[in-house]
């Protein structure tokens, strides 16, 4: 998820005693609080619907959702196996997830579940480019030293193709920067000097190492601050960490949060903005706001929030469009 108003980071975690939880921390103070303190089964990736006040996550046998305070936990897809990646298309009202050799799509309440891609590969993570209408999935069997690849398809599963091949010890986590057209991915095992955060242009050019000698797994981009976040994963075992750096690899740091085995991460928009994405002031984020942004799309100097510059960089571009889409459907009090 792209977040123009980053406030809290959420992550799935396993404690040293084996209990699973969802935790969150303020990105200013890094004070950790449990959202769902225990009782989860193998929680993996997580995604946030700020407009709907929901978080979604996967474990090895189900897809779940709950309110952002951890209440009203429900399984929206169960009796499944090998579920890892998850992504939300809030405009279309869809949730996507990877399930071993399948990619599934359903309504946000879990109704109408549909297999949109089936192959003989082992899917890991996924990322949605809602501006370009593409989904990206990582394929790797988690065997140290083996090779994987990234595939992409249209959001309905058609047009499946290999995008990046011959990635040793990966890929694992995926994230997209729709503003400049970059796909980020992680590959693993620093002991073999293979741990990397990587990126490539959507057109297939410009493969770049963002940061090396790290053990990254799940991946998150905060576009307005220019930060890449990831959870670490070491074959030699926990404790693992949450780390970040700038998009150019500088200012690398480990977040001072109390965690043991973080698996997936997401960012929640800042509650200090009354109704993020509401450009016309009617307390709804709807077609009128989308039309206003599109009417100013491409403005490169002096853009205001009301024009559609949601991230405050003076432009109205694909990053702002992605941010509006992430909160589309919000009704504010």
C-alpha positions as CSV (number, residue, x, y, z in Angstrom):
1,X,0.0,0.0,0.0
2,X,1.2,3.5,-0.8
3,X,0.6,5.9,2.1
4,X,0.7,9.6,1.9
5,X,-0.1,10.1,5.6
6,X,2.1,7.4,7.2
7,X,1.4,7.3,10.9
8,X,1.6,3.7,12.2
9,X,3.3,0.6,11.0
10,X,1.5,-2.7,11.4
11,X,3.1,-6.1,11.3
12,X,2.5,-9.8,11.8
13,X,4.8,-11.3,14.4
14,X,5.6,-14.6,16.1
15,X,6.8,-14.5,19.7
16,X,9.7,-16.6,21.0
17,X,7.1,-18.9,22.6
18,X,5.5,-19.5,19.2
19,X,2.3,-17.4,19.7
20,X,1.3,-15.3,16.7
21,X,0.2,-11.7,16.9
22,X,-0.4,-8.4,15.0
23,X,1.5,-5.5,16.4
24,X,1.7,-1.8,15.5
25,X,4.0,1.1,16.4
26,X,4.0,4.8,15.9
27,X,6.6,5.8,13.3
28,X,7.7,8.8,15.5
29,X,8.0,7.2,18.9
30,X,8.2,3.5,17.8
31,X,6.2,2.6,20.9
32,X,4.8,-0.9,20.2
33,X,1.2,-2.0,21.1
34,X,-0.5,-5.3,20.4
35,X,-3.5,-5.1,18.1
36,X,-4.2,-8.9,18.3
37,X,-1.9,-10.1,21.0
38,X,-2.1,-13.8,20.5
39,X,-4.1,-16.7,19.1
40,X,-3.3,-16.3,15.4
41,X,-2.2,-19.3,13.3
42,X,0.9,-18.5,11.3
43,X,0.0,-14.9,10.3
44,X,2.0,-13.9,7.3
45,X,1.4,-10.9,5.0
46,X,-0.9,-8.0,6.0
47,X,-2.7,-5.2,4.1
48,X,-4.8,-2.3,5.3
49,X,-8.1,-0.8,4.1
50,X,-8.0,2.6,5.8
51,X,-11.3,3.7,4.3
52,X,-13.1,0.6,5.6
53,X,-11.3,0.5,8.9
54,X,-10.1,-3.0,8.2
55,X,-6.9,-5.0,8.1
56,X,-6.5,-8.2,6.1
57,X,-3.9,-10.9,6.6
58,X,-3.0,-14.3,5.4
59,X,-1.9,-17.4,7.3
60,X,-1.1,-20.8,6.0
61,X,-4.7,-22.0,5.9
62,X,-6.9,-18.9,5.6
63,X,-7.4,-15.2,4.7
64,X,-8.6,-13.1,7.6
65,X,-9.8,-9.6,8.3
66,X,-10.6,-7.6,11.4
67,X,-11.1,-4.0,12.5
68,X,-8.0,-1.9,12.9
69,X,-8.3,-2.2,16.7
70,X,-8.3,-6.0,16.4
71,X,-12.0,-6.6,17.0
72,X,-14.4,-8.6,14.9
73,X,-11.9,-11.1,13.6
74,X,-13.4,-13.2,10.7
75,X,-12.1,-15.6,8.1
76,X,-13.1,-14.5,4.6
77,X,-11.5,-17.6,3.0
78,X,-10.6,-20.8,4.8
79,X,-9.9,-24.5,4.3
80,X,-7.1,-23.5,2.0
81,X,-3.3,-24.1,2.2
82,X,-0.1,-22.3,1.4
83,X,-1.5,-18.7,1.5
84,X,1.1,-16.0,1.6
85,X,0.8,-12.8,-0.4
86,X,-2.2,-10.4,-0.2
87,X,-3.3,-7.2,-1.9
88,X,-6.3,-4.9,-2.0
89,X,-8.1,-3.1,-4.9
90,X,-10.4,-0.8,-2.9
91,X,-12.0,0.9,-5.9
92,X,-13.1,-2.5,-7.4
93,X,-13.8,-3.9,-3.9
94,X,-11.5,-6.8,-4.3
95,X,-8.9,-8.7,-2.3
96,X,-6.2,-10.8,-4.0
97,X,-4.1,-13.5,-2.5
98,X,-1.5,-16.2,-3.5
99,X,-2.3,-19.8,-2.6
100,X,0.6,-22.1,-3.4
101,X,0.1,-22.5,-7.2
102,X,-2.9,-20.2,-7.5
103,X,-3.8,-16.6,-7.5
104,X,-7.2,-15.9,-6.1
105,X,-9.5,-12.8,-6.2
106,X,-12.7,-12.2,-4.1
107,X,-14.9,-9.4,-2.9
108,X,-13.6,-7.8,0.3
109,X,-16.0,-9.8,2.4
110,X,-14.7,-13.0,0.8
111,X,-17.7,-13.7,-1.4
112,X,-17.3,-14.8,-5.0
113,X,-13.8,-16.3,-4.6
114,X,-12.2,-17.0,-8.0
115,X,-9.0,-18.6,-9.2
116,X,-7.6,-16.1,-11.8
117,X,-4.2,-17.8,-12.3
118,X,-3.2,-21.4,-12.0
119,X,0.3,-22.7,-12.7
120,X,2.8,-25.3,-11.6
121,X,4.9,-22.7,-9.8
122,X,5.0,-21.9,-6.1
123,X,3.7,-18.3,-5.6
124,X,5.0,-16.2,-2.7
125,X,4.2,-12.5,-2.5
126,X,2.1,-10.2,-4.7
127,X,1.9,-6.5,-5.5
128,X,-0.8,-4.6,-7.4
129,X,-0.2,-1.8,-9.8
130,X,-3.7,-0.3,-9.8
131,X,-2.7,2.5,-12.1
132,X,-1.3,0.3,-14.8
133,X,-3.8,-2.5,-14.2
134,X,-1.2,-5.2,-13.4
135,X,-0.4,-7.6,-10.7
136,X,3.1,-8.9,-9.9
137,X,3.8,-12.2,-8.2
138,X,7.1,-13.7,-6.9
139,X,7.9,-17.4,-7.4
140,X,10.5,-19.2,-5.3
141,X,10.5,-22.6,-3.5
142,X,12.5,-21.2,-0.5
143,X,15.4,-23.7,-1.1
144,X,18.7,-22.0,-0.4
145,X,20.7,-21.4,-3.6
146,X,17.7,-22.1,-5.9
147,X,16.4,-19.7,-8.6
148,X,13.0,-18.0,-8.9
149,X,11.3,-15.4,-11.0
150,X,8.7,-12.6,-11.0
151,X,5.6,-12.9,-13.2
152,X,3.0,-10.3,-14.0
153,X,-0.5,-10.4,-15.4
154,X,-3.6,-8.2,-15.9
155,X,-5.7,-7.7,-12.8
156,X,-8.2,-10.3,-14.1
157,X,-5.4,-12.9,-14.4
158,X,-5.1,-12.7,-18.2
159,X,-1.8,-12.0,-20.0
160,X,0.4,-13.9,-17.6
161,X,4.1,-13.5,-18.5
162,X,7.6,-13.9,-17.0
163,X,8.9,-10.5,-16.1
164,X,12.2,-11.2,-14.3
165,X,13.9,-14.6,-14.4
166,X,16.9,-16.4,-12.9
167,X,16.8,-14.7,-9.5
168,X,18.9,-16.7,-7.1
169,X,17.6,-17.0,-3.5
170,X,14.4,-15.1,-4.4
171,X,12.3,-13.3,-5.2
172,X,10.3,-13.0,-1.9
173,X,8.7,-9.7,-1.1
174,X,7.3,-7.4,-3.8
175,X,6.2,-3.7,-3.9
176,X,5.5,-1.2,-6.7
177,X,6.3,2.5,-7.1
178,X,3.6,3.6,-9.5
179,X,4.9,7.2,-9.6
180,X,8.1,6.3,-11.5
181,X,7.2,2.8,-12.7
182,X,9.5,0.7,-10.5
183,X,9.0,-2.8,-9.2
184,X,11.0,-3.6,-6.0
185,X,11.7,-7.1,-4.8
186,X,13.8,-8.9,-2.1
187,X,16.2,-11.8,-2.3
188,X,17.7,-13.6,0.6
189,X,20.6,-15.1,2.5
190,X,23.2,-12.7,3.5
191,X,25.5,-15.5,4.6
192,X,26.0,-16.3,0.9
193,X,26.2,-12.6,0.0
194,X,22.9,-12.9,-1.8
195,X,20.6,-10.8,0.4
196,X,19.4,-7.8,-1.6
197,X,16.7,-5.2,-2.0
198,X,16.4,-4.8,-5.8
199,X,14.3,-2.8,-8.3
200,X,13.6,-2.7,-12.0
201,X,11.5,-0.5,-14.3
202,X,8.1,-1.6,-15.4
203,X,9.4,-1.8,-18.9
204,X,12.0,-4.4,-17.9
205,X,15.0,-2.1,-18.0
206,X,17.3,-0.8,-15.4
207,X,17.9,-3.5,-12.9
208,X,19.4,-1.9,-9.7
209,X,20.6,-3.1,-6.3
210,X,19.1,-0.7,-3.7
211,X,20.9,-2.3,-0.7
212,X,23.0,-5.4,-0.2
213,X,24.1,-7.5,2.7
214,X,20.7,-7.6,4.3
215,X,18.2,-10.4,4.9
216,X,14.9,-8.9,3.5
217,X,11.6,-10.7,3.2
218,X,8.3,-8.8,3.2
219,X,8.6,-5.4,1.5
220,X,6.8,-2.0,1.8
221,X,7.2,1.4,0.1
222,X,6.3,4.7,1.7
223,X,6.3,6.8,-1.4
224,X,5.9,10.3,0.1
225,X,8.9,9.8,2.5
226,X,10.9,7.9,-0.1
227,X,11.5,5.0,2.3
228,X,11.7,1.2,1.7
229,X,10.7,-0.9,4.7
230,X,11.3,-4.7,5.0
231,X,11.1,-7.5,7.5
232,X,14.3,-9.6,7.9
233,X,14.5,-13.3,7.5
234,X,17.6,-15.4,8.3
235,X,18.0,-19.1,7.6
236,X,19.9,-19.3,10.9
237,X,16.8,-18.2,12.8
238,X,15.3,-15.3,14.8
239,X,15.3,-12.8,16.3
240,X,14.5,-10.9,13.1
241,X,13.9,-7.2,12.6
242,X,12.2,-4.4,10.7
243,X,14.5,-2.2,8.7
244,X,14.3,0.7,6.3
245,X,16.4,2.9,4.0
246,X,15.9,5.6,1.4
247,X,15.0,4.6,-2.2
248,X,18.7,5.1,-3.1
249,X,19.8,2.8,-0.3
250,X,21.1,5.6,2.0
251,X,20.1,6.1,5.7
252,X,19.8,2.4,6.4
253,X,18.5,1.7,9.9
254,X,16.9,-1.0,12.0
255,X,13.7,0.3,13.6
256,X,13.9,0.2,17.5
257,X,10.7,-1.9,17.9
258,X,10.3,-4.9,20.1
259,X,9.7,-7.8,17.8
260,X,10.8,-11.4,17.4
261,X,9.8,-12.8,14.1
262,X,8.0,-10.2,11.9
263,X,6.5,-11.6,8.7
264,X,4.5,-8.9,6.9
265,X,4.2,-5.1,7.2
266,X,1.7,-2.4,6.2
267,X,1.3,1.4,6.9
268,X,-1.9,3.0,8.2
269,X,-2.7,6.6,7.1
270,X,-2.4,9.4,9.6
271,X,-5.7,10.0,11.5
272,X,-4.8,13.7,11.8
273,X,-6.0,14.4,8.3
274,X,-9.8,14.6,8.6
275,X,-10.7,12.9,5.4
276,X,-7.7,12.0,3.2
277,X,-8.6,12.1,-0.4
278,X,-11.7,14.2,0.0
279,X,-10.8,17.0,-2.4
280,X,-14.2,18.7,-2.6
281,X,-14.9,18.8,1.1
282,X,-18.2,16.8,1.1
283,X,-16.7,14.2,3.5
284,X,-16.7,11.4,0.9
285,X,-13.9,10.1,-1.3
286,X,-15.9,9.3,-4.4
287,X,-16.0,9.8,-8.2
288,X,-16.2,13.6,-7.8
289,X,-12.8,13.6,-6.1
290,X,-11.4,11.2,-8.6
291,X,-12.6,13.4,-11.5
292,X,-11.0,16.5,-9.8
293,X,-7.7,14.8,-9.5
294,X,-7.8,13.5,-13.1
295,X,-8.7,17.0,-14.3
296,X,-5.5,18.3,-12.8
297,X,-3.4,15.2,-13.6
298,X,0.0,16.2,-14.9
299,X,0.2,19.5,-13.1
300,X,3.9,19.9,-12.2
301,X,4.1,23.2,-10.3
302,X,2.2,24.8,-7.5
303,X,-0.4,22.0,-7.1
304,X,-2.5,22.2,-4.0
305,X,-4.2,19.5,-2.0
306,X,-7.5,20.5,-3.5
307,X,-6.0,20.0,-7.0
308,X,-5.1,16.4,-6.1
309,X,-1.6,16.8,-4.7
310,X,-2.2,14.3,-1.8
311,X,1.5,13.8,-1.0
312,X,2.5,17.4,-0.9
313,X,5.3,17.3,-3.5
314,X,3.7,20.0,-5.7
315,X,2.7,17.7,-8.5
316,X,-0.4,15.8,-9.4
317,X,0.8,12.4,-10.6
318,X,0.4,8.7,-10.4
319,X,1.6,8.6,-6.8
320,X,-1.3,10.9,-5.9
321,X,-3.7,8.8,-7.9
322,X,-2.6,5.7,-6.1
323,X,-3.1,7.3,-2.8
324,X,-6.6,8.4,-3.6
325,X,-7.4,4.9,-4.9
326,X,-6.1,3.5,-1.6
327,X,-8.8,5.4,0.4
328,X,-11.5,5.4,-2.3
329,X,-14.9,4.9,-0.8
330,X,-14.2,6.6,2.5
331,X,-17.2,8.3,4.2
332,X,-16.0,10.7,6.9
333,X,-18.0,12.0,9.8
